[in-house]
């Protein structure tokens, strides 16, 4: 019997339909390559479905999926022996940004000039890439995915205070980088 804190895992079709876009967006934020993000997102759902019996229901389904996604991305880069998740700005090297930033996600909606919106989105995209991996993970989960601090902590397996500290540091670095834009 489920306690109030437990929730059942939806069936496979519902699971993918409900969470695919969020997981893909998170993975894309980590790897910055749309084709690779598609492949890794598929891996996330395969792992989730294979490990469905291990879902205890004491965390939200999305928290569980984001944790699988994070581990999948980390494993991918460990296998490739890449020291950092991503390297920006060096054309032709592995890990180089090959996708345009998501203007809707990474720009000021009050900005009416599309050229300015794209320019700001590109600056933010580069600034995010310059963050240390943990700060980028926290920022993407908390700000872009809008997860509460407790869920970010659960996904990353770190204390809430560490989430807050890393978020603060990420925000300071982004403000410094984008100071003339904001």
N, C-alpha and C positions, 0 to 999 in steps of 0.2 A: 504494500500500500504506500502511496506517495505521501510524504509529509508536506506541509505548506512550502517548505524550501525546495522540494524536489519537483522536477518537471520531466515528463517523458520526452524521449528523443523522437522527433517526427519521422515519418517514413522517408525513404531516400528521395523521392521526387519532390516532396515538400521541403525537405532539408536543403536541397540544391536550389530550388526555386526561391526560397525565402532568403538564403544567406549568400548565394553566389556573388552577387554584385558587391556586397560589403567585403567579402574575403578577397575578391579580385582587386578591389581598390586598395586594400591594405597591402597585399603582396606587390602590386604595381608600385606603391609608394616606397617599398623596400628595394625592389630590384630595378625599377625605372626602365623596364624593357617589356613591352606589351606581349610579345610572343612568349617570352620566358614566364611572365606572370600568368598567362593562360595555362601553360603547362604545369606550373607549380600549383595553381588553383585547382586544377584537375587532380593533382596528386593529393592535395589537402582533403578533397572530398572522398577520394579512394581510401585514404588512411582513416578518415572519420567513419566511413561505412564499414570498413574491415574491423575497426576497433569499437564499433557501436556498443558492444557488450560491456566495454570498459567505461561507458558514460554512466556516472553514478547519479546524475540528476541534481547534485547539490550545487552546481554552478549553472548559469544560464547557457543555453546551447551556443550562443554567439561567443561567449567567453571561451568555451571549450574549443570552438572552431578557430578562433584567433590564436589560441595557444598552439594548436596543431599547425596553423599557417606559419607562425613565427618559427617553430621548430623545423618545419619543412624548408623555409628560406635559409635558416642557419645551416642546416645539413647540406643544402645545395652548395653554399659557398665554402663550407668545410671540405666537401668533396673536391671542389675546384681549387682548394688551397688558396683562396683569395683572402688576403689579410683584412680587408674591410669589405663591407657589403657592396660598396659602389664607389667608383671613381668618376668624377665629373670632369668634363672639359678637355680630355685628351683624345682627340679624334682617332678612331680606329682601334683603340685598345679595349680589351674585354672589360665589361662593366660600364662602358661609356654610355651616357644617356642617349638612347635612340628614339625616344618618344617625346612629343611635345607635352608640356605641362597641361594639366587639366585646368583650363581657364576658369571654368565655373567654380571649381574648388579652391583655386589658388589666386583669386583676385578680389578686389574690392567691388562688391555689387553696386556701390554708389557711383563708381567710375563709369561715365557714359561713353567715353571715347574708347572704341574697341582696340585701337592700337596701344593706348595706355594700359588697358586691362591686360592685354597679352604681354606687354613688356613687364608689368608688375608680376604677373604669373610666372614668367620666365626667371625673374630675379628671385622670387620666393622658391621656385623649383631648385635653382642652383644653391641657394642658402640652405635649404633642407639637406641637400646632398653633402654639404660641408659639415653638418653636425656629426658628432660622434654617434656611432650606431645606437647606443642605448637612448640617447636624447632623441634621436630621430624616431625610434620605436615608440617612445612615450608620447612624443608630439603627435605622431600619426594616429595612435590609438585614442588619445584624449581629445585632441582638437579636430582632426579630420574625421575620425570615426565617431566622435562624440560619446565615447565610453566614460562612465563615471570613474573616478580615481580608484575605487575599490576593485572594479573590474579590470582596469589596466594592470593593477598590482597582481590580480589573479592570473591574467594572461601571461605576464612576464615572470611571475614567481618571485616578486620582490615586495618589500614592505611599502605601504602607502606613502610613508614619509620619503622613501627613495623616489617614488613616482613624482611626488610634488617637487622634490629637489631637482630632478632631471628635467621636469617640465619648466621650472623656473629658469634653469640654466639655458635650456633651448630657447625660451622666449627672449631672454636677454641677448643671446647671440643673434637671433633673428632680427630683433629690434636694431641692434648695432649694424647688422648687414644691410637692413632695409631702411635705416633711419631717414635718409633723404627721400624715400618713397612714401613714407607714412605721414 
